[in-house]
């Protein structure tokens, strides 16, 4: 038995090393694409035209991170920041700042957001929902988000804030955004026991997520932001939470999945790494309790989601639903380079039943792969990689017409914030937009680069989970519809991997002294 255990553990170590190797090669490929292939034709090229060359941004990004590390070291040495200041006062200040900033620049947008918020508004006020039946028959995956938004609107309406229902959705997203930063910092503190690294990670969060305008768009991206990092926080503290952690992980994963399907990837990574590291000699009653907690958490989340959607009382045409095969077909569309395609929507919509549609979509997808050949498929993957990764704004302003109704605010800060964030039809207003997009692109590319160095950091289960999550997310976006916006909810995990790289560099710098 002991010999078998040793062989199994040796295999598991090899698999963990393989995960690190695959992740490292994948991230090197991504960074190389961003450096050397950013000029080729890909879907979001026109949105990236004002970016400085990636190699320049990486150099400046490295200098910026060095500056942040230096400032954080000095603050830790001289200021001795009290825990209550760092963990409570600073997050509250960021939360209030976000609300004030969002109030000064938010807009009403179109695309899927208009349908989700529109239906939630109708339900909250007991109005007819007929105009949304066709959209949600086609995309029923957004119904749970409609339920969440409608309940927030109902509460605000009940409290007499009818005119502010939309803005309160944004306030909730600000709260989720702030919690994301705190959870990220807590994880770094737990993994590294280093205040400097914690402050560095929190600083990167602030620049890349805390100041991101996506918090002003009420949709699944900002609502789902907190789920992967919360799931990761529970996993990192699994010894503290014990059996509850194995209840909470599937519960949160499925609730997150109903908001944003990609949320499930981190839970799958956790389960795989846990299975890979099980010690056969320790399997017993404790593992049975964990399995029971897993099943209970999943079933409870499933029950809540079903009850929530049914409570909306909307009669949909189930045969109009688009399945995952539709998005796989779009991902293989060479004309649109793997992003949303109106012609593909029309093609899928031409079939009367789900079975016919799924079969036709899958056949079309494989036909496209066959027609591409090996070279064409490689080009498609490079283009989709650039669409997914070569945009630190995460496709801000790119969906639909986007700027449908701009709220007028006569404040100086409003003019400045609009100058940073507004683009496209409002490019004349966005005087500083080029500065902002290059700054966040610099931070984003630097995170990706530092994440590669994390491969050389000492092996941890947590690191393997993070790497496997990123591998899974990247494969998901390469196979299905591409969008850099779909990475947004996982940005905290990319920051964690970047901190592994920073930790490695700091450790080596300390050894040289």
LOTOR-838158 format. One record per residue (C-alpha): residue in one letter; residue number from 1; x, y, z. Coordinates in Angstrom, 1 decimal. Layout:
N
  rest   nr    east   north      up
     A  NUM       X       Y       Z
...
REM end
This chain:
513
  rest   nr    east   north      up
     X    1     0.0     0.0     0.0
     X    2     2.8     2.4     0.9
     X    3     4.6     1.7    -2.4
     X    4     1.3     2.4    -4.3
     X    5     0.9     5.6    -2.4
     X    6     4.4     6.7    -3.3
     X    7     3.8     6.0    -7.0
     X    8     0.5     7.8    -7.0
     X    9     2.1    10.9    -5.2
     X   10     4.9    10.9    -7.8
     X   11     2.4    10.9   -10.6
     X   12     0.5    13.7    -9.0
     X   13     3.7    15.8    -8.6
     X   14     4.4    15.2   -12.3
     X   15     0.8    16.4   -13.2
     X   16     1.2    19.5   -11.1
     X   17     4.5    20.2   -12.9
     X   18     2.8    19.6   -16.2
     X   19     0.1    22.2   -15.3
     X   20     2.8    24.7   -14.5
     X   21     4.6    23.9   -17.8
     X   22     1.4    24.2   -19.9
     X   23     0.5    27.4   -18.2
     X   24     3.9    28.9   -18.7
     X   25     4.1    28.0   -22.4
     X   26     0.5    29.3   -23.0
     X   27     1.3    32.6   -21.3
     X   28     4.6    33.0   -23.3
     X   29     2.5    32.4   -26.5
     X   30     0.0    35.0   -25.4
     X   31     2.7    37.6   -24.6
     X   32     4.5    36.9   -27.9
     X   33     1.3    37.4   -29.8
     X   34     0.7    40.7   -28.1
     X   35     4.3    41.8   -28.9
     X   36     4.9    40.5   -32.4
     X   37     1.5    40.0   -34.0
     X   38    -0.6    42.9   -32.7
     X   39    -0.4    44.5   -36.2
     X   40    -2.2    41.6   -38.0
     X   41    -5.9    41.7   -38.8
     X   42    -8.1    40.7   -35.8
     X   43   -11.5    41.7   -34.7
     X   44   -10.7    44.4   -32.1
     X   45    -7.6    45.8   -34.0
     X   46    -9.4    49.2   -34.6
     X   47    -9.9    49.5   -30.8
     X   48    -6.2    49.0   -30.2
     X   49    -4.8    51.4   -32.8
     X   50    -3.8    54.0   -30.1
     X   51    -1.8    51.5   -28.0
     X   52     1.9    52.0   -27.8
     X   53     4.0    48.9   -28.9
     X   54     3.6    46.1   -26.4
     X   55     7.4    45.9   -25.7
     X   56     7.4    49.6   -24.8
     X   57     4.4    49.2   -22.5
     X   58     6.1    46.1   -20.9
     X   59     9.2    48.2   -20.2
     X   60     7.3    51.0   -18.7
     X   61     5.1    48.5   -16.8
     X   62     8.2    46.9   -15.3
     X   63     9.3    50.4   -14.1
     X   64     5.9    51.1   -12.8
     X   65     5.7    47.9   -10.8
     X   66     9.2    48.6    -9.4
     X   67     8.0    52.0    -8.3
     X   68     4.9    50.5    -6.7
     X   69     7.0    48.0    -4.8
     X   70     9.4    50.7    -3.6
     X   71     6.5    52.9    -2.4
     X   72     4.9    50.0    -0.6
     X   73     8.2    49.0     1.0
     X   74     8.6    52.5     2.3
     X   75     5.0    52.7     3.5
     X   76     5.4    49.4     5.3
     X   77     8.7    50.5     6.9
     X   78     7.9    54.1     7.9
     X   79     4.1    54.5     8.1
     X   80     3.2    51.2     9.9
     X   81    -0.3    51.2     8.5
     X   82    -2.8    49.9    11.1
     X   83    -4.9    46.9    10.1
     X   84    -8.2    48.9    10.6
     X   85    -7.0    51.5     8.1
     X   86    -5.9    49.0     5.5
     X   87    -8.8    46.5     5.8
     X   88   -11.7    48.8     6.6
     X   89   -11.0    52.5     6.0
     X   90    -9.3    52.2     2.6
     X   91   -11.9    49.9     1.1
     X   92   -14.8    52.1     2.3
     X   93   -13.0    55.1     0.8
     X   94   -12.6    53.2    -2.5
     X   95   -16.3    52.2    -2.4
     X   96   -17.5    55.8    -1.9
     X   97   -15.0    57.1    -4.5
     X   98   -16.4    54.5    -7.1
     X   99   -20.0    55.6    -6.4
     X  100   -19.1    59.3    -6.8
     X  101   -17.0    58.6   -10.0
     X  102   -19.7    56.4   -11.5
     X  103   -22.4    59.0   -10.9
     X  104   -20.3    61.5   -12.8
     X  105   -19.7    59.4   -16.0
     X  106   -22.2    56.5   -16.3
     X  107   -24.3    56.1   -19.4
     X  108   -27.3    54.1   -20.5
     X  109   -26.1    51.5   -23.1
     X  110   -27.8    49.1   -25.5
     X  111   -26.7    45.5   -26.5
     X  112   -27.6    42.7   -24.0
     X  113   -27.6    45.1   -21.1
     X  114   -30.7    46.9   -22.4
     X  115   -32.7    43.6   -22.5
     X  116   -31.6    42.4   -19.1
     X  117   -32.2    45.7   -17.3
     X  118   -35.3    46.3   -19.3
     X  119   -36.9    43.0   -18.4
     X  120   -35.9    43.4   -14.7
     X  121   -37.5    46.8   -14.7
     X  122   -40.8    45.5   -16.2
     X  123   -40.9    42.6   -13.6
     X  124   -40.1    45.0   -10.7
     X  125   -43.0    47.2   -11.6
     X  126   -45.4    44.4   -12.7
     X  127   -45.6    45.5   -16.3
     X  128   -45.9    43.5   -19.5
     X  129   -42.8    41.5   -20.5
     X  130   -43.9    40.5   -24.0
     X  131   -41.4    42.5   -25.9
     X  132   -38.5    40.5   -24.2
     X  133   -39.9    37.0   -24.8
     X  134   -38.0    36.4   -28.1
     X  135   -34.6    37.5   -26.7
     X  136   -34.8    35.4   -23.5
     X  137   -36.2    32.4   -25.4
     X  138   -33.0    32.6   -27.4
     X  139   -30.7    33.4   -24.4
     X  140   -32.3    32.0   -21.3
     X  141   -29.0    32.0   -19.4
     X  142   -29.5    35.7   -18.5
     X  143   -32.7    35.1   -16.6
     X  144   -31.1    34.5   -13.2
     X  145   -29.3    37.9   -13.6
     X  146   -32.7    39.4   -14.4
     X  147   -34.1    38.0   -11.2
     X  148   -31.2    39.5    -9.2
     X  149   -31.6    43.0   -10.8
     X  150   -35.4    42.9   -10.5
     X  151   -35.2    42.2    -6.7
     X  152   -32.7    45.1    -6.2
     X  153   -35.1    47.4    -8.2
     X  154   -38.1    46.2    -6.1
     X  155   -36.3    47.0    -2.9
     X  156   -35.3    50.5    -4.1
     X  157   -38.8    51.1    -5.4
     X  158   -40.3    50.0    -2.1
     X  159   -38.0    52.5    -0.2
     X  160   -39.2    55.3    -2.5
     X  161   -36.1    55.6    -4.7
     X  162   -37.9    54.8    -8.0
     X  163   -35.8    57.4   -10.0
     X  164   -32.6    55.9    -8.7
     X  165   -33.2    52.2    -9.4
     X  166   -30.8    52.0   -12.3
     X  167   -28.1    53.8   -10.4
     X  168   -28.5    51.5    -7.4
     X  169   -27.6    48.5    -9.6
     X  170   -24.3    50.3   -10.2
     X  171   -23.9    50.9    -6.5
     X  172   -24.3    47.2    -5.8
     X  173   -21.6    46.5    -8.5
     X  174   -19.3    49.1    -6.7
     X  175   -19.8    47.1    -3.5
     X  176   -18.9    43.8    -5.3
     X  177   -15.9    45.5    -6.9
     X  178   -14.6    46.8    -3.5
     X  179   -15.1    43.4    -1.9
     X  180   -13.1    41.8    -4.7
     X  181   -10.2    44.0    -3.8
     X  182   -10.4    43.1    -0.1
     X  183   -10.6    39.4    -0.9
     X  184    -7.7    39.6    -3.3
     X  185    -5.6    41.3    -0.6
     X  186    -6.7    38.8     2.0
     X  187    -5.6    35.9    -0.2
     X  188    -2.2    37.5    -0.9
     X  189    -1.7    38.0     2.8
     X  190    -2.6    34.4     3.6
     X  191    -0.4    32.9     0.8
     X  192     2.7    35.0     1.3
     X  193     2.5    36.5     4.8
     X  194     4.1    39.6     3.3
     X  195     2.6    43.1     3.8
     X  196     4.5    44.6     0.9
     X  197     3.2    42.0    -1.6
     X  198    -0.3    42.5    -0.2
     X  199    -0.1    46.3    -0.8
     X  200     1.4    45.7    -4.3
     X  201    -1.5    43.4    -5.2
     X  202    -4.1    45.8    -3.8
     X  203    -2.5    48.6    -5.8
     X  204    -2.7    46.6    -9.1
     X  205    -6.3    45.8    -8.3
     X  206    -7.0    49.5    -7.8
     X  207    -5.6    50.6   -11.1
     X  208    -6.9    47.7   -13.2
     X  209   -10.2    46.9   -11.6
     X  210   -11.0    49.6    -9.0
     X  211   -10.8    52.4   -11.6
     X  212   -12.3    50.3   -14.4
     X  213   -15.4    51.9   -16.0
     X  214   -17.0    48.4   -16.4
     X  215   -18.4    48.9   -12.9
     X  216   -20.8    51.4   -14.5
     X  217   -22.4    48.9   -16.8
     X  218   -25.1    46.8   -15.1
     X  219   -24.3    43.3   -16.5
     X  220   -22.9    39.9   -15.7
     X  221   -19.3    41.0   -16.0
     X  222   -19.3    43.3   -13.0
     X  223   -21.8    41.2   -11.0
     X  224   -19.7    38.0   -11.5
     X  225   -16.4    39.7   -10.7
     X  226   -16.6    38.8    -7.0
     X  227   -17.4    35.1    -7.5
     X  228   -14.0    33.6    -8.8
     X  229   -12.0    35.5    -6.2
     X  230   -14.5    34.6    -3.4
     X  231   -14.4    30.9    -4.4
     X  232   -10.6    31.2    -4.4
     X  233   -10.6    32.9    -0.9
     X  234   -12.7    30.0     0.5
     X  235   -10.4    27.5    -1.0
     X  236    -7.3    29.2     0.3
     X  237    -8.9    29.2     3.8
     X  238   -10.3    25.6     3.5
     X  239    -8.5    24.5     6.7
     X  240   -10.3    27.3     8.6
     X  241   -13.7    26.8     7.1
     X  242   -13.4    23.0     7.0
     X  243   -16.5    21.2     5.7
     X  244   -18.3    24.5     5.0
     X  245   -15.7    25.3     2.3
     X  246   -16.8    22.2     0.3
     X  247   -20.4    23.3     0.7
     X  248   -19.7    27.0    -0.3
     X  249   -17.5    26.3    -3.3
     X  250   -20.1    24.4    -5.4
     X  251   -22.9    26.7    -4.1
     X  252   -21.1    29.9    -5.2
     X  253   -19.9    28.3    -8.4
     X  254   -23.3    27.3    -9.6
     X  255   -24.9    30.7    -8.6
     X  256   -21.9    32.4   -10.4
     X  257   -22.4    30.0   -13.4
     X  258   -26.0    31.2   -13.7
     X  259   -24.7    34.8   -13.9
     X  260   -21.6    34.1   -16.0
     X  261   -20.8    30.6   -17.2
     X  262   -17.0    31.1   -17.1
     X  263   -17.3    31.3   -13.3
     X  264   -17.5    27.6   -13.1
     X  265   -14.0    27.1   -14.4
     X  266   -12.2    28.0   -11.1
     X  267   -14.4    25.4    -9.3
     X  268   -13.5    22.7   -11.8
     X  269    -9.8    23.6   -11.4
     X  270   -10.2    23.3    -7.6
     X  271   -11.9    19.9    -7.9
     X  272    -9.2    18.6   -10.3
     X  273    -6.3    19.8    -8.1
     X  274    -8.0    18.4    -5.0
     X  275    -8.4    15.0    -6.7
     X  276    -4.8    15.0    -7.9
     X  277    -3.5    15.6    -4.4
     X  278    -5.7    13.2    -2.5
     X  279    -3.7    10.9    -0.2
     X  280    -5.1     7.4    -0.6
     X  281    -4.3     6.5     3.0
     X  282    -6.4     9.4     4.3
     X  283    -9.6     8.6     2.5
     X  284   -12.3     7.9     5.0
     X  285   -15.2     9.5     6.8
     X  286   -13.7    13.0     6.4
     X  287   -13.8    12.7     2.7
     X  288   -17.4    11.4     2.7
     X  289   -18.4    14.5     4.7
     X  290   -16.8    16.7     2.0
     X  291   -18.5    14.9    -0.8
     X  292   -21.9    15.2     1.0
     X  293   -21.2    19.0     1.5
     X  294   -20.3    19.3    -2.2
     X  295   -23.6    17.6    -3.3
     X  296   -25.7    19.6    -0.8
     X  297   -24.1    22.9    -1.9
     X  298   -24.7    22.2    -5.6
     X  299   -28.3    21.0    -5.0
     X  300   -29.2    24.0    -2.9
     X  301   -27.8    26.4    -5.6
     X  302   -29.6    24.5    -8.3
     X  303   -32.9    24.7    -6.3
     X  304   -32.5    28.4    -5.7
     X  305   -31.7    29.2    -9.4
     X  306   -34.7    27.1   -10.6
     X  307   -37.1    28.8    -8.1
     X  308   -35.7    32.2    -8.9
     X  309   -36.2    31.8   -12.7
     X  310   -39.7    30.3   -12.2
     X  311   -40.7    33.2   -10.0
     X  312   -40.3    35.6   -12.9
     X  313   -43.4    33.9   -14.4
     X  314   -42.3    34.3   -18.0
     X  315   -43.5    32.0   -20.7
     X  316   -40.6    31.3   -23.0
     X  317   -40.4    29.1   -26.2
     X  318   -37.8    26.5   -25.1
     X  319   -37.3    25.4   -28.7
     X  320   -35.8    28.8   -29.6
     X  321   -32.9    28.5   -27.1
     X  322   -29.3    28.8   -28.4
     X  323   -27.0    26.2   -26.9
     X  324   -23.2    26.1   -26.4
     X  325   -22.8    24.6   -29.9
     X  326   -24.0    27.9   -31.4
     X  327   -21.2    29.7   -29.6
     X  328   -18.7    27.1   -30.8
     X  329   -19.8    27.6   -34.3
     X  330   -19.3    31.4   -33.9
     X  331   -15.9    30.8   -32.4
     X  332   -14.9    29.0   -35.6
     X  333   -16.1    31.8   -38.0
     X  334   -13.1    33.0   -39.9
     X  335   -14.9    36.0   -41.4
     X  336   -15.7    37.5   -38.0
     X  337   -12.5    36.0   -36.5
     X  338   -14.4    34.2   -33.8
     X  339   -16.5    37.0   -32.3
     X  340   -20.3    37.5   -32.4
     X  341   -21.7    37.1   -35.9
     X  342   -25.2    38.3   -37.0
     X  343   -25.2    35.8   -39.8
     X  344   -24.6    32.9   -37.4
     X  345   -27.4    34.1   -35.2
     X  346   -29.7    34.1   -38.3
     X  347   -28.5    30.7   -39.3
     X  348   -29.1    29.2   -35.8
     X  349   -32.5    30.9   -35.6
     X  350   -33.6    29.3   -38.9
     X  351   -34.0    25.9   -37.2
     X  352   -37.3    25.2   -35.4
     X  353   -36.1    22.9   -32.6
     X  354   -33.1    22.8   -30.2
     X  355   -32.1    19.4   -31.5
     X  356   -32.0    20.5   -35.1
     X  357   -30.2    23.7   -34.2
     X  358   -27.5    22.0   -32.1
     X  359   -26.9    19.4   -34.8
     X  360   -26.6    22.0   -37.5
     X  361   -24.4    24.3   -35.5
     X  362   -22.0    21.5   -34.6
     X  363   -21.8    20.4   -38.2
     X  364   -21.2    23.9   -39.4
     X  365   -18.4    24.4   -36.8
     X  366   -16.6    21.2   -37.9
     X  367   -17.0    22.2   -41.5
     X  368   -15.3    25.5   -40.7
     X  369   -12.5    23.8   -38.9
     X  370   -12.0    21.4   -41.8
     X  371   -12.0    24.3   -44.3
     X  372    -9.4    26.2   -42.3
     X  373    -6.8    23.4   -42.3
     X  374    -4.0    23.4   -39.8
     X  375    -2.5    26.8   -41.0
     X  376    -5.9    28.5   -41.0
     X  377    -6.8    27.1   -37.6
     X  378    -3.5    28.4   -36.2
     X  379    -4.2    31.9   -37.6
     X  380    -7.7    31.8   -36.2
     X  381    -6.3    31.0   -32.7
     X  382    -3.7    33.8   -32.9
     X  383    -6.4    36.3   -33.9
     X  384    -8.7    35.1   -31.1
     X  385    -5.8    35.3   -28.7
     X  386    -5.2    38.9   -29.6
     X  387    -9.0    39.7   -29.4
     X  388    -9.1    38.1   -25.9
     X  389    -5.8    39.3   -24.4
     X  390    -4.5    42.4   -26.3
     X  391    -6.9    44.8   -24.6
     X  392    -6.4    46.1   -21.0
     X  393    -9.7    48.0   -21.3
     X  394   -11.5    44.7   -21.8
     X  395   -13.3    46.0   -24.9
     X  396   -14.7    49.1   -23.1
     X  397   -17.1    51.0   -25.3
     X  398   -17.0    48.3   -28.0
     X  399   -20.3    46.6   -27.6
     X  400   -23.3    47.7   -29.7
     X  401   -23.7    51.5   -30.1
     X  402   -22.8    51.7   -26.4
     X  403   -23.4    55.4   -25.7
     X  404   -27.2    55.5   -26.0
     X  405   -28.1    58.0   -23.3
     X  406   -25.3    60.1   -21.7
     X  407   -26.2    61.6   -18.3
     X  408   -25.2    65.3   -18.1
     X  409   -23.2    66.3   -15.0
     X  410   -22.0    69.8   -14.6
     X  411   -18.9    69.1   -12.4
     X  412   -15.2    69.3   -13.0
     X  413   -14.6    65.7   -12.1
     X  414   -17.3    64.7   -14.6
     X  415   -15.4    66.3   -17.4
     X  416   -12.2    64.7   -16.4
     X  417   -13.6    61.2   -16.0
     X  418   -15.4    61.4   -19.3
     X  419   -12.2    62.6   -20.8
     X  420   -10.6    59.4   -19.6
     X  421   -13.3    56.9   -20.5
     X  422   -15.4    58.1   -23.4
     X  423   -14.5    56.9   -26.9
     X  424   -16.0    56.1   -30.3
     X  425   -18.8    58.5   -31.0
     X  426   -17.7    60.6   -28.0
     X  427   -14.0    60.6   -28.8
     X  428   -14.1    64.4   -28.9
     X  429   -15.1    64.3   -25.2
     X  430   -12.5    61.6   -24.4
     X  431    -9.5    63.9   -24.5
     X  432    -7.5    61.7   -22.2
     X  433    -8.7    58.4   -23.4
     X  434    -5.5    57.5   -25.1
     X  435    -3.6    58.0   -21.9
     X  436    -6.0    55.8   -19.9
     X  437    -6.1    52.9   -22.4
     X  438    -2.3    52.8   -22.6
     X  439    -2.0    52.9   -18.8
     X  440    -4.3    50.0   -18.3
     X  441    -2.8    48.1   -21.2
     X  442     0.6    48.6   -19.6
     X  443    -0.6    47.2   -16.3
     X  444    -2.4    44.3   -17.9
     X  445     0.5    43.2   -20.1
     X  446     2.8    43.5   -17.1
     X  447     0.5    41.2   -15.1
     X  448     0.6    38.7   -17.9
     X  449     4.4    38.9   -18.1
     X  450     4.9    38.6   -14.3
     X  451     2.5    35.6   -14.3
     X  452     5.0    33.7   -16.5
     X  453     7.6    34.1   -13.7
     X  454     5.2    32.6   -11.2
     X  455     6.0    29.2   -12.8
     X  456     9.4    29.3   -11.1
     X  457     7.9    30.0    -7.7
     X  458     7.7    27.1    -5.2
     X  459     4.8    24.8    -6.0
     X  460     1.6    25.3    -4.1
     X  461    -1.9    23.8    -4.6
     X  462    -3.3    27.3    -4.7
     X  463    -0.9    28.2    -7.5
     X  464    -1.8    25.1    -9.5
     X  465    -5.5    26.0    -9.1
     X  466    -4.9    29.5   -10.4
     X  467    -2.9    28.3   -13.4
     X  468    -5.4    25.6   -14.3
     X  469    -8.2    28.2   -14.1
     X  470    -6.4    30.4   -16.5
     X  471    -5.6    27.5   -18.8
     X  472    -9.3    26.5   -18.8
     X  473   -10.6    30.0   -19.3
     X  474    -8.2    30.6   -22.2
     X  475    -9.2    27.3   -23.9
     X  476   -12.9    28.2   -23.4
     X  477   -12.4    31.6   -25.1
     X  478   -10.4    30.1   -27.9
     X  479   -13.1    27.5   -28.7
     X  480   -16.2    29.6   -28.2
     X  481   -17.1    33.3   -28.9
     X  482   -14.1    35.5   -28.3
     X  483   -14.3    38.7   -26.1
     X  484   -11.7    40.3   -23.9
     X  485   -14.6    41.4   -21.7
     X  486   -15.2    37.7   -20.8
     X  487   -11.8    37.7   -19.0
     X  488   -12.8    40.6   -16.7
     X  489   -14.2    38.5   -13.9
     X  490   -11.0    36.6   -13.8
     X  491    -8.6    39.6   -13.6
     X  492    -8.1    39.2    -9.8
     X  493    -6.8    35.6   -10.5
     X  494    -4.3    37.0   -13.1
     X  495    -3.2    39.6   -10.5
     X  496    -2.6    36.8    -8.0
     X  497    -0.4    34.9   -10.5
     X  498     1.5    38.2   -11.2
     X  499     2.1    38.5    -7.5
     X  500     3.8    35.1    -7.6
     X  501     6.2    36.6   -10.2
     X  502     6.8    39.7    -8.0
     X  503     7.5    37.4    -5.0
     X  504    10.0    35.4    -7.0
     X  505    11.9    38.6    -8.0
     X  506    11.8    40.0    -4.5
     X  507    13.1    36.7    -3.0
     X  508    16.0    36.6    -5.5
     X  509    16.8    40.3    -4.9
     X  510    16.9    39.6    -1.1
     X  511    19.3    36.7    -1.7
     X  512    21.7    38.8    -3.6
     X  513    22.1    41.3    -0.8
REM end
